[in-house]
Amino acid sequence: MTAPPLASRALFDRPYLLLSMTSLFWAINIVLGRFIAGTVPPAALAEIRWVGAALIALPLARRQLSRDWPVIRRHLGIMLLLSLTGVAIYNTLAYHGLEYTTALNGSLMQSSAPLMIGLWSLILFRDRLTPAQLFGILISLSGVLVIIAHGDLTMLTHLAFNPGDVWFLVAMVSYALYAALLRRRPAIHFLSFLAVTFVAGAIMLAPVTVAEFLAGRRVDPTPAAFAVLAHVVIFPPLVAYVCFNRGV
């Protein structure tokens, strides 16, 4: 992935900082997804997110797309698979899960991502977690559990799970597959990669969004809804995905 020139170089070459920023933006996205549940249906929220992000990314990536298009066409299969797992499935199921579960439970599910990515990498590429990586994952999961339990681990015996947790966990399985497959993405500019995956994901979501609309689910046009939509169009898809893909 090609780095931008000069001004952003210092940030763009710090993977751990980039991945930490990604976690921050995604944590905010979980909270806002829970906050807006019932006001904006999940498929509509995901569709608005990716259509808006695509409309921003396409003009920025115009020159890079023209140059990278032959490579994109040769690798269209993996590009579409990345769009399906990391854009269409993950976000829609996550937002659907947040209609039934809490933001804390969503965060707990999201903390399982490193372990799931490790499992997908083992299945697909025969990669094995090193002892240090496994130890780091266990520390991360333990920290989340301590926070949720407010320092009293006996509270975990009363932690209630519901179908929303299952939907969110399935979403994380899909996203972990996306993350594991990122190593197979073609060697194109990061703007080209984001623009193509955003557009493809939005197209994939269109039938689901139409079906949701025909089922009677509508966006409630409140000021809070518009504020959340403005945030989810810019930060989780654009800023966070740039940080994540560059960090990986």
Summary of the structure (lengths in Angstrom):
residues: 248
radius of gyration: 18.3
end to end distance: 10.0
largest distance: 57.5
contacts: 796
relative contact order: 0.22
helix: 80%
strand: 0%
